[in-house]
């Protein structure tokens, strides 16, 4: 005879209990609906046939070739737009559009960076210059991102009431910064998984300060990447579609991967640019 203690329990789990009338229909939380995807983009400029647009077409052919080359060989390429007239500049701007990633580089002069709909193709503007960068990330973003725009106070930051774990975390980040090796595995301090107080975050913010670069990447939600004044230390924050912080980390790296275009993106961009050029011509 089978021992009753060996039999699975009954009367438990989903479906074991009768449903009330109000329970007949399951309701789920709404999921994010809006996510940017690539769609073919043609410029909306009238009377192109009556204009000399060969300079713009030449630039875009060079952009396509640069995407393919850099995906294989690495590096970046720059294209100065200051020599083009208004018609050709507008044609390039309309064709490239605006993608998911933008950045501010607070140097003199300040630079506004905007990724185009072609990943890895970036438009850059300052008070004196107007150009395009092709690459995983524009050179100006990685050139000197840790220059202070708000000085870090370091380990001398006053310990306010409620500060618990921030000082040893700063020691860890400072040590990883001082011994940084770009070939070493990525080092991440995940504040979302570590016990900490709000005062800890304020203390770390004051201790690390703020560098010259802020990057915003938009997808289902937002990702905000900010350089600190500690070399190779970045704060990376992910927000959901309701603008709620869901992941808060510090990364010790040259540039966080979330901000960069992948090799596959560059290859696709090269092909897509050629398709748009064929449609314009």
JOKASUL-V955583 format. One record per backbone hydrogen bond with DSSP energy under -0.5 kcal/mol. NH is the residue of the N-H (numbers start at 1). CO is the residue of the C=O. Records with the same first field share a line. If there is no record, write none. Layout:
NH = CO ; CO
This chain:
6 = 3
7 = 4
16 = 13
23 = 20
24 = 21
26 = 24
35 = 33
45 = 43
48 = 45
50 = 47
51 = 48
53 = 51
57 = 53
58 = 54
59 = 55
60 = 56
61 = 57
62 = 58
63 = 59
64 = 60
65 = 61
66 = 62
67 = 63
68 = 64
69 = 65
70 = 66
71 = 67
72 = 68 ; 69
73 = 69
74 = 70
77 = 134
79 = 132
81 = 130
84 = 81
89 = 85
90 = 86
91 = 87
92 = 88
93 = 89
94 = 90
95 = 91
96 = 92
97 = 93
99 = 115
102 = 216
103 = 113
104 = 214
105 = 111
106 = 104 ; 212
107 = 105
109 = 107
111 = 105
112 = 125
113 = 103 ; 111
114 = 123
115 = 101
116 = 121
117 = 96
119 = 117
121 = 118
122 = 120 ; 133
123 = 114
124 = 131
125 = 112
126 = 129
131 = 124
132 = 79
133 = 122
134 = 77
135 = 120
141 = 138
142 = 138 ; 139
143 = 139
144 = 140
147 = 144
149 = 210
150 = 210
153 = 206
154 = 207
156 = 153
157 = 154
160 = 158
163 = 160
164 = 162
169 = 165
170 = 166
171 = 167
172 = 168
173 = 169
174 = 170
175 = 171
176 = 172
177 = 173
178 = 174
179 = 175
180 = 177
184 = 181
187 = 252
188 = 186
189 = 250
190 = 188
191 = 189 ; 248
192 = 248
193 = 190
194 = 190
201 = 197
202 = 198
203 = 199
204 = 200
205 = 201
206 = 202
207 = 203
208 = 204
209 = 205
210 = 150
211 = 227
212 = 145
213 = 145
214 = 104
215 = 225
216 = 102
217 = 223
218 = 100
219 = 221
222 = 239
223 = 217
224 = 237
225 = 215 ; 223
226 = 235
227 = 213
228 = 233
229 = 208
231 = 229
233 = 230
234 = 232 ; 251
235 = 226
236 = 234 ; 249
237 = 224 ; 235
238 = 247
239 = 222
240 = 244
243 = 240
246 = 238
247 = 238
249 = 236
250 = 189
251 = 234
252 = 187
253 = 232 ; 251
259 = 256
260 = 257
261 = 136
266 = 262
267 = 263
268 = 264
269 = 265
270 = 266
271 = 267
272 = 268
273 = 269
274 = 270
275 = 271
276 = 272
277 = 273
278 = 274
279 = 275
280 = 276
281 = 277
